[in-house]
């Protein structure tokens, strides 16, 4: 939970309403987050991944009560990703054990159909036992400036959270970068290149170590 306990890599964005700006920002934000709230993986299904918004201090909850979501001019929440996958090595080991027991009992190896049926049953059994791998990424939203910070290092994860925000809240999420800021200010992109002073082109090409640092 880097927002409350430390610092990690984060990405900054500004948001623009895709439609008219909401009259009640807090209500709009709460409703949007609930519409894209995290839902646990259904172990009876084939899905291996689930993602959605949760409360910052309680990733098991997506109620987004006012006291758990809003802190002064900020809304603090998180994006949770669960992954549930049965390791291939475990599946192979269990299937080999079953095949050996089947052969010993029936005097023949299992047919392909029998093996496929057992593989499906084993997968369901192992999914029930497996513990999902959970990742929780913090998100901060400044209600006054409409700027967002996503506390994640993975570019792919940051993009996924931005897409989720756009879908939940009908906004455009735009990265705050030198290029985007210059574009808003009407500055030509060519003017953003490094200056001669920055790259050291003002030094003579034949300058020696003594010239640059002084005589020893």
BAFI-3210 file (N, C-alpha, C; in Angstrom, 3 decimals, decimal comma, padded with zeros to 6 digits):
// residues 216
n [1|2|3|4|5|6|7|8|9|10|11|12|13|14|15|16|17|18|19|20|21|22|23|24|25|26|27|28|29|30|31|32|33|34|35|36|37|38|39|40|41|42|43|44|45|46|47|48|49|50|51|52|53|54|55|56|57|58|59|60|61|62|63|64|65|66|67|68|69|70|71|72|73|74|75|76|77|78|79|80|81|82|83|84|85|86|87|88|89|90|91|92|93|94|95|96|97|98|99|100|101|102|103|104|105|106|107|108|109|110|111|112|113|114|115|116|117|118|119|120|121|122|123|124|125|126|127|128|129|130|131|132|133|134|135|136|137|138|139|140|141|142|143|144|145|146|147|148|149|150|151|152|153|154|155|156|157|158|159|160|161|162|163|164|165|166|167|168|169|170|171|172|173|174|175|176|177|178|179|180|181|182|183|184|185|186|187|188|189|190|191|192|193|194|195|196|197|198|199|200|201|202|203|204|205|206|207|208|209|210|211|212|213|214|215|216]
n.u [000,832|001,518|000,580|-000,049|002,069|004,644|006,858|006,700|007,170|005,145|002,519|001,330|-001,735|-004,184|-007,688|-010,515|-013,920|-015,927|-018,445|-020,861|-019,616|-019,826|-022,303|-022,291|-019,517|-018,453|-020,514|-020,762|-018,217|-018,166|-020,303|-019,365|-017,001|-018,101|-019,515|-017,545|-016,377|-014,236|-014,627|-014,516|-012,742|-014,578|-014,439|-015,541|-015,585|-013,748|-012,156|-009,151|-008,328|-009,108|-010,195|-010,550|-011,961|-011,283|-011,556|-009,093|-007,818|-008,931|-008,870|-010,704|-013,144|-015,646|-017,391|-017,092|-017,638|-018,232|-016,432|-014,341|-013,363|-012,985|-010,648|-010,148|-009,417|-008,975|-009,661|-009,146|-008,341|-008,146|-006,845|-007,496|-005,995|-006,454|-005,024|-005,496|-004,174|-003,547|-000,536|001,319|003,138|002,211|-000,285|000,527|001,949|-000,074|-001,790|-000,172|000,134|-002,489|-002,841|-001,001|-002,133|-004,576|-003,753|-002,654|-004,891|-006,671|-005,240|-004,389|-003,374|-004,926|-007,471|-007,509|-009,812|-010,641|-008,486|-008,560|-010,965|-010,360|-008,344|-009,767|-011,371|-009,416|-008,319|-010,398|-010,521|-007,958|-008,088|-009,892|-008,361|-006,226|-004,501|-005,284|-003,144|-002,588|-002,647|-002,480|-003,014|-002,466|-004,507|-004,791|-006,927|-007,273|-009,740|-010,134|-008,319|-008,643|-006,724|-004,919|-003,123|-001,425|-000,236|001,906|004,355|004,493|004,009|002,017|000,104|-000,556|-001,749|-003,958|-005,407|-006,014|-007,701|-009,777|-010,668|-011,593|-013,703|-015,350|-016,008|-016,539|-014,600|-011,789|-008,538|-005,526|-002,096|000,264|002,785|005,898|005,548|002,730|001,964|003,209|001,846|-000,721|-000,122|000,436|002,971|005,500|006,381|008,966|010,474|011,069|013,383|016,722|018,929|021,913|023,576|022,769|023,605|026,268|027,503|028,707|031,300|034,654|035,524|038,067|038,862|040,902|041,423|042,651|041,811|039,091|038,865|040,795|044,300|046,394]
n.v [-001,187|001,566|004,236|004,932|003,973|004,213|004,692|004,140|003,383|005,422|006,444|009,404|011,005|012,987|013,618|013,747|014,431|012,297|012,942|015,299|017,096|015,604|016,524|015,857|014,859|012,987|011,088|010,195|009,054|007,002|005,373|004,628|003,156|001,005|-000,191|-001,420|-003,161|-005,453|-008,953|-012,162|-015,005|-017,523|-020,669|-022,874|-022,395|-021,844|-019,663|-017,881|-015,538|-012,525|-009,165|-005,881|-002,971|-002,154|-001,408|000,721|000,110|-002,313|-004,902|-006,898|-005,819|-004,014|-001,985|000,732|002,815|006,171|007,079|005,324|005,811|008,535|011,060|014,019|016,139|014,057|010,904|007,673|004,514|001,105|-001,257|-004,513|-007,604|-010,940|-014,120|-017,401|-020,383|-023,671|-025,301|-026,710|-028,777|-029,905|-030,862|-032,805|-034,585|-035,564|-036,709|-038,699|-040,358|-041,261|-042,602|-044,694|-046,094|-046,785|-048,474|-050,589|-051,564|-052,248|-053,628|-052,546|-049,590|-046,345|-045,292|-042,685|-041,036|-041,654|-040,724|-037,999|-037,294|-037,734|-035,847|-033,432|-033,643|-033,698|-031,153|-029,495|-030,320|-029,606|-026,861|-026,118|-026,423|-024,732|-021,636|-018,347|-016,020|-012,839|-009,411|-006,060|-002,821|000,580|003,520|006,987|009,792|013,071|015,189|017,862|018,771|016,809|014,922|011,873|009,306|006,351|003,725|001,780|-000,314|-001,778|-001,304|-002,500|-003,194|-000,658|000,447|-001,240|-000,536|002,120|001,791|000,470|002,498|004,372|002,919|002,549|005,117|006,764|008,566|010,304|009,234|010,689|010,721|012,467|013,921|015,388|015,808|015,735|017,852|019,976|019,940|020,717|023,288|024,421|024,263|023,632|020,342|019,876|021,661|020,501|019,075|018,163|020,744|022,406|023,056|021,232|018,712|019,125|020,258|022,680|022,527|022,493|020,293|019,189|019,333|018,645|016,491|018,110|020,576|020,512|020,007|021,410|022,047|019,568]
n.w [000,000|-001,100|-001,110|001,505|003,041|001,948|-000,884|-004,354|-007,839|-009,906|-012,178|-013,761|-014,588|-016,362|-016,329|-018,474|-018,851|-020,846|-021,521|-020,360|-017,523|-014,290|-011,857|-009,188|-007,993|-006,145|-005,773|-008,393|-008,827|-006,906|-007,762|-010,302|-009,712|-008,314|-010,355|-011,785|-010,024|-008,242|-008,715|-007,362|-008,730|-010,361|-009,329|-010,501|-013,140|-016,251|-016,164|-015,493|-014,447|-012,726|-012,349|-010,920|-009,221|-005,796|-002,241|-000,753|001,759|002,342|000,511|000,164|000,027|-001,793|-001,341|-001,058|000,843|001,979|004,015|003,630|001,176|000,440|001,158|002,315|-000,330|-001,976|-003,612|-002,677|-003,726|-004,965|-007,382|-008,021|-008,909|-009,539|-010,016|-010,995|-011,489|-012,388|-011,916|-014,600|-014,108|-011,747|-012,558|-014,432|-012,800|-011,067|-012,927|-014,017|-011,801|-011,502|-013,956|-013,703|-011,540|-012,690|-014,785|-013,325|-012,017|-014,096|-015,960|-018,313|-020,166|-019,737|-022,048|-024,563|-024,320|-021,736|-020,301|-020,911|-019,722|-017,034|-016,735|-016,928|-014,640|-012,664|-012,994|-012,117|-009,450|-008,505|-008,915|-006,973|-004,737|-005,101|-004,359|-005,119|-006,817|-005,751|-006,621|-005,672|-006,618|-005,969|-006,386|-006,795|-006,754|-007,494|-006,558|-007,074|-009,042|-010,896|-011,501|-011,772|-010,113|-010,701|-008,961|-009,927|-011,461|-013,801|-017,210|-018,741|-016,814|-015,815|-018,100|-018,294|-015,988|-016,587|-018,802|-017,508|-015,789|-017,667|-018,769|-016,546|-015,694|-017,809|-018,921|-020,374|-020,127|-019,833|-020,313|-018,279|-019,582|-020,756|-023,524|-023,901|-022,278|-023,563|-025,958|-025,165|-024,412|-026,779|-027,863|-030,220|-031,080|-031,970|-030,606|-028,243|-028,135|-026,950|-025,808|-027,070|-024,960|-023,029|-023,974|-024,151|-026,355|-026,527|-025,766|-026,954|-029,620|-029,519|-026,946|-024,135|-021,260|-019,336|-020,226|-019,684|-016,956|-015,662|-015,057|-013,628]
ca.u [000,000|002,475|-000,024|-000,053|003,217|005,953|006,855|007,146|006,948|003,755|002,281|000,373|-002,655|-005,296|-008,910|-011,487|-015,207|-016,294|-019,732|-020,923|-018,994|-020,825|-022,619|-021,896|-018,332|-018,295|-021,515|-020,389|-017,039|-018,554|-021,129|-018,522|-016,118|-018,924|-019,910|-016,400|-015,765|-013,618|-015,423|-013,607|-012,774|-015,482|-013,596|-016,207|-015,431|-012,418|-011,421|-007,927|-007,957|-010,190|-009,649|-011,554|-011,659|-011,561|-011,178|-007,653|-007,343|-009,564|-009,034|-011,803|-014,395|-015,869|-018,561|-016,691|-018,305|-017,612|-015,293|-013,261|-012,961|-012,595|-009,732|-009,943|-009,696|-008,571|-010,324|-008,108|-008,886|-007,137|-007,234|-007,050|-005,887|-006,256|-004,700|-005,636|-003,742|-002,970|000,757|001,352|003,898|001,340|-001,278|001,184|002,268|-001,303|-002,317|000,703|-000,224|-003,783|-002,642|-000,325|-003,106|-005,563|-003,145|-002,490|-006,209|-007,389|-004,376|-004,170|-003,297|-006,200|-007,686|-007,398|-011,035|-010,616|-007,448|-009,039|-011,995|-009,687|-007,619|-010,743|-011,769|-008,270|-008,170|-011,386|-010,120|-006,790|-008,521|-010,530|-007,312|-005,220|-004,652|-005,044|-002,085|-003,269|-001,871|-003,334|-002,321|-003,135|-004,873|-005,211|-007,647|-007,466|-011,076|-010,104|-007,576|-008,990|-005,517|-004,886|-001,833|-001,525|000,979|002,306|005,560|004,283|003,304|000,828|-000,868|-001,006|-002,677|-005,193|-006,134|-006,536|-008,839|-010,857|-011,186|-012,354|-014,940|-016,190|-016,379|-016,775|-013,649|-010,572|-007,376|-004,432|-000,834|000,918|004,170|006,335|004,971|001,308|001,864|003,597|000,763|-001,796|000,335|000,636|004,403|005,891|007,082|010,382|011,153|011,312|014,656|017,769|019,693|023,353|024,183|022,439|024,400|027,684|028,055|029,418|032,708|035,427|035,652|039,428|039,199|041,552|041,006|043,118|040,989|037,778|038,893|041,889|045,570|046,641]
ca.v [000,000|002,672|005,544|005,200|003,463|004,319|005,259|003,285|003,997|005,701|007,178|010,486|011,244|013,898|013,042|014,640|013,733|012,015|013,626|016,457|016,882|015,235|017,566|015,318|014,064|011,857|010,072|009,667|008,215|005,808|004,536|004,079|002,124|-000,166|-000,852|-002,213|-003,695|-006,774|-010,134|-013,306|-016,014|-018,653|-021,867|-023,881|-021,993|-022,006|-018,407|-017,937|-014,193|-011,593|-007,846|-004,861|-002,002|-002,507|-000,361|000,809|-000,561|-003,619|-005,426|-007,860|-005,054|-003,065|-001,196|002,130|003,744|007,496|007,166|004,449|006,184|009,937|011,619|015,402|016,371|012,871|009,604|006,644|003,177|000,190|-002,158|-005,858|-008,617|-012,301|-015,120|-018,764|-021,296|-024,929|-025,530|-027,861|-029,865|-030,554|-031,613|-033,974|-035,514|-036,204|-037,543|-039,880|-041,244|-041,877|-043,528|-045,877|-046,838|-047,310|-049,609|-051,684|-052,106|-052,742|-054,439|-051,834|-048,141|-045,680|-044,794|-041,223|-040,431|-041,831|-039,833|-036,621|-037,108|-037,623|-034,574|-032,383|-033,787|-033,301|-029,702|-028,907|-030,627|-028,796|-025,456|-025,915|-026,387|-023,702|-020,303|-017,347|-015,022|-011,544|-008,173|-004,901|-001,594|001,773|004,595|008,215|010,683|014,394|015,609|019,257|018,931|015,691|014,184|010,511|008,633|004,896|003,288|000,488|-000,214|-002,447|-000,507|-003,249|-003,069|000,740|000,599|-001,960|000,267|003,291|001,330|000,194|003,797|004,944|002,169|002,713|006,497|007,504|009,674|010,090|009,254|011,174|010,756|013,763|013,803|016,641|015,957|016,071|019,196|020,922|019,965|021,529|024,677|024,895|024,295|022,714|019,170|019,963|022,517|019,729|018,374|018,645|021,904|022,176|023,122|020,020|017,575|019,466|020,619|023,943|022,261|022,233|018,872|018,727|019,637|017,567|016,345|019,275|021,718|020,399|019,915|022,202|021,341|018,854]
ca.w [000,000|-001,151|-000,857|002,936|003,785|001,311|-002,234|-005,449|-009,140|-010,246|-013,417|-013,544|-015,699|-016,156|-016,870|-019,091|-019,031|-022,233|-021,710|-019,479|-016,220|-013,280|-010,877|-007,884|-008,328|-005,219|-006,101|-009,712|-008,693|-006,160|-008,643|-011,363|-009,163|-007,998|-011,605|-012,249|-008,806|-008,338|-008,399|-007,279|-009,795|-010,164|-009,439|-011,333|-014,539|-016,835|-016,093|-014,692|-014,035|-012,401|-012,018|-010,668|-008,173|-004,403|-001,305|-000,562|002,961|002,464|-000,846|000,111|-000,021|-002,881|-000,968|-001,277|001,747|001,916|004,927|003,165|-000,180|000,294|002,156|001,908|-001,745|-002,728|-003,545|-002,641|-003,922|-005,509|-008,466|-007,623|-009,957|-009,037|-011,028|-010,480|-012,545|-011,913|-012,557|-015,488|-013,493|-010,776|-013,311|-015,015|-011,724|-010,601|-014,010|-014,114|-010,685|-011,820|-015,078|-013,169|-010,739|-013,629|-015,475|-012,370|-011,692|-015,268|-016,804|-019,577|-019,964|-020,022|-023,400|-024,634|-023,789|-020,281|-019,768|-021,031|-018,699|-015,740|-016,723|-016,637|-013,235|-011,855|-013,075|-011,218|-008,079|-008,159|-008,850|-005,671|-003,712|-005,393|-003,765|-006,160|-006,643|-005,717|-006,738|-005,401|-007,041|-005,455|-007,305|-006,113|-007,659|-006,929|-006,964|-007,508|-010,294|-011,772|-011,878|-011,240|-010,021|-010,645|-008,287|-010,485|-012,279|-015,082|-018,213|-019,140|-015,732|-015,807|-019,226|-017,963|-015,010|-017,298|-019,602|-016,556|-015,347|-018,774|-018,899|-015,361|-015,402|-019,062|-019,005|-021,133|-019,238|-020,679|-019,582|-018,069|-020,040|-021,378|-024,856|-023,814|-021,695|-024,610|-026,938|-024,592|-024,357|-028,134|-028,174|-031,280|-030,557|-032,326|-029,632|-027,020|-028,233|-026,039|-026,274|-027,215|-023,630|-022,285|-024,423|-024,097|-027,665|-026,451|-025,496|-028,172|-029,904|-029,248|-025,549|-023,407|-019,868|-018,617|-020,617|-019,090|-015,500|-015,105|-014,988|-012,376]
c.u [000,875|001,873|000,092|001,251|004,563|005,832|007,376|006,916|005,461|003,701|001,183|-000,449|-003,606|-006,516|-009,808|-012,783|-015,494|-017,616|-019,697|-020,278|-020,065|-021,052|-022,210|-020,738|-018,203|-019,276|-021,179|-019,219|-017,373|-019,346|-020,292|-017,617|-016,893|-019,310|-018,788|-015,632|-015,203|-014,614|-014,494|-013,773|-013,748|-014,675|-014,244|-016,062|-014,015|-011,571|-010,248|-007,546|-009,194|-009,568|-010,777|-011,154|-012,091|-011,191|-009,675|-007,164|-007,990|-009,831|-010,104|-013,145|-014,448|-017,154|-018,324|-017,538|-017,531|-016,357|-014,115|-012,720|-012,391|-011,772|-009,413|-010,310|-009,315|-009,566|-009,206|-008,761|-007,810|-007,733|-006,635|-007,057|-005,603|-005,984|-004,754|-005,316|-003,100|-001,651|000,741|002,077|003,053|000,289|-000,674|001,475|001,035|-001,876|-001,483|000,392|-001,527|-003,624|-001,985|-001,291|-004,155|-005,011|-003,009|-003,822|-006,886|-006,532|-004,130|-004,040|-004,638|-006,273|-007,643|-008,625|-011,060|-009,607|-007,891|-010,095|-011,368|-008,925|-008,567|-011,165|-010,643|-008,101|-009,147|-011,012|-008,960|-007,132|-009,175|-009,486|-006,351|-005,558|-004,352|-003,857|-002,721|-002,290|-002,833|-002,534|-003,129|-003,405|-005,301|-005,810|-007,855|-008,780|-011,114|-009,459|-007,916|-007,741|-005,489|-003,453|-002,081|-000,207|001,349|003,504|005,368|003,471|001,994|-000,266|-001,430|-002,026|-004,012|-006,046|-006,743|-007,761|-010,041|-011,488|-012,044|-013,693|-015,899|-016,771|-016,632|-015,907|-012,533|-009,406|-006,153|-003,165|-000,282|002,401|004,596|005,696|003,511|001,109|002,211|002,494|-000,387|-001,426|000,584|002,089|004,717|006,714|008,583|011,172|011,494|012,640|015,692|018,544|021,172|024,036|023,958|023,321|025,888|028,306|028,807|030,891|033,443|035,631|037,014|039,833|039,812|041,004|041,422|042,265|039,658|037,811|040,001|043,164|045,776|047,694]
c.v [001,248|004,032|005,916|004,844|003,615|004,907|004,233|004,050|004,258|006,485|008,199|010,724|012,379|013,261|014,127|013,864|013,505|012,699|014,892|016,129|016,557|016,364|017,151|014,359|012,830|010,734|009,392|008,696|006,909|004,844|003,875|002,969|000,855|-000,929|-001,713|-002,769|-005,094|-007,859|-011,340|-014,272|-017,129|-019,934|-022,966|-023,585|-022,277|-020,738|-018,514|-016,576|-013,356|-010,274|-006,847|-003,973|-002,496|-001,315|-000,415|-000,024|-001,926|-004,181|-006,506|-007,146|-004,127|-002,269|000,289|003,111|005,060|007,599|006,315|004,839|007,596|010,425|013,058|015,580|015,174|011,724|008,570|005,275|002,309|-000,655|-003,527|-006,810|-009,964|-013,238|-016,494|-019,743|-022,521|-025,160|-026,796|-029,043|-030,629|-031,410|-032,905|-035,025|-036,277|-037,129|-038,813|-040,878|-041,981|-042,915|-044,816|-046,737|-047,481|-048,557|-050,831|-052,359|-052,773|-053,572|-053,824|-050,345|-047,498|-045,211|-043,260|-040,534|-040,517|-040,879|-038,368|-036,312|-036,916|-036,308|-033,426|-032,429|-033,357|-031,783|-029,004|-029,122|-029,749|-027,304|-025,147|-025,763|-025,209|-022,374|-019,269|-016,448|-013,652|-010,388|-006,999|-003,630|-000,369|002,803|005,801|009,165|012,007|014,972|017,046|019,416|017,863|015,015|012,856|010,009|007,135|004,371|001,870|000,701|-000,794|-001,572|-001,186|-003,114|-001,659|000,970|-000,082|-001,150|001,496|002,921|001,053|001,489|004,438|004,243|002,405|004,107|007,357|008,755|009,306|010,221|009,554|011,315|012,161|013,578|015,145|016,876|016,382|017,471|020,261|021,062|020,836|023,012|025,260|025,000|023,256|021,576|019,221|020,791|021,778|018,989|018,948|019,807|021,542|022,175|021,827|018,853|017,905|019,855|021,938|023,763|022,012|020,744|018,335|018,961|018,419|017,504|017,569|020,495|021,718|020,502|020,774|021,380|020,726|019,603]
c.w [000,000|-000,864|000,614|003,631|003,090|-000,073|-003,225|-006,750|-009,361|-011,548|-013,170|-014,811|-015,343|-016,814|-017,436|-019,275|-020,507|-022,571|-020,860|-018,141|-015,175|-012,279|-009,468|-008,112|-007,433|-005,530|-007,418|-009,620|-007,973|-007,039|-009,733|-010,877|-008,839|-009,262|-012,176|-011,050|-009,044|-007,956|-008,415|-008,453|-009,415|-010,397|-010,285|-012,817|-015,022|-016,683|-015,119|-014,130|-013,751|-011,981|-011,810|-009,508|-006,797|-003,519|-001,036|000,616|003,190|001,078|-000,974|-000,054|-001,227|-002,615|-001,211|-000,453|001,752|002,779|004,516|001,799|-000,272|001,483|001,741|000,451|-002,617|-002,568|-003,639|-002,747|-004,561|-006,625|-008,148|-008,811|-009,292|-010,201|-010,385|-011,602|-011,936|-012,634|-013,411|-014,884|-012,476|-011,472|-013,879|-013,952|-011,258|-011,666|-014,191|-013,008|-010,981|-012,923|-014,602|-012,362|-011,632|-014,324|-014,576|-012,085|-012,880|-016,216|-018,164|-019,283|-020,284|-021,472|-023,378|-024,022|-022,264|-019,631|-019,821|-019,973|-017,333|-015,619|-016,351|-015,169|-012,300|-011,840|-012,139|-009,757|-007,639|-008,094|-007,504|-004,563|-003,889|-004,711|-004,846|-005,813|-006,789|-005,807|-006,560|-005,692|-006,603|-006,558|-006,470|-007,137|-006,955|-007,456|-007,466|-008,867|-011,327|-012,342|-011,137|-011,195|-009,857|-010,115|-008,728|-011,387|-013,674|-016,040|-018,610|-018,088|-015,660|-016,919|-018,925|-016,985|-015,678|-018,136|-018,685|-016,056|-016,430|-018,941|-017,748|-015,238|-016,639|-019,124|-019,978|-020,157|-020,099|-019,850|-019,457|-018,366|-020,617|-022,735|-024,793|-023,245|-022,739|-025,648|-026,453|-024,600|-025,743|-028,535|-029,240|-030,688|-030,848|-031,318|-028,346|-027,056|-027,285|-026,650|-026,380|-025,855|-022,848|-022,681|-024,528|-025,402|-027,633|-026,148|-026,807|-028,365|-029,524|-027,798|-024,876|-022,000|-019,079|-018,925|-019,870|-017,576|-014,853|-015,031|-013,636|-011,573]
res [x|x|x|x|x|x|x|x|x|x|x|x|x|x|x|x|x|x|x|x|x|x|x|x|x|x|x|x|x|x|x|x|x|x|x|x|x|x|x|x|x|x|x|x|x|x|x|x|x|x|x|x|x|x|x|x|x|x|x|x|x|x|x|x|x|x|x|x|x|x|x|x|x|x|x|x|x|x|x|x|x|x|x|x|x|x|x|x|x|x|x|x|x|x|x|x|x|x|x|x|x|x|x|x|x|x|x|x|x|x|x|x|x|x|x|x|x|x|x|x|x|x|x|x|x|x|x|x|x|x|x|x|x|x|x|x|x|x|x|x|x|x|x|x|x|x|x|x|x|x|x|x|x|x|x|x|x|x|x|x|x|x|x|x|x|x|x|x|x|x|x|x|x|x|x|x|x|x|x|x|x|x|x|x|x|x|x|x|x|x|x|x|x|x|x|x|x|x|x|x|x|x|x|x|x|x|x|x|x|x|x|x|x|x|x|x]
***
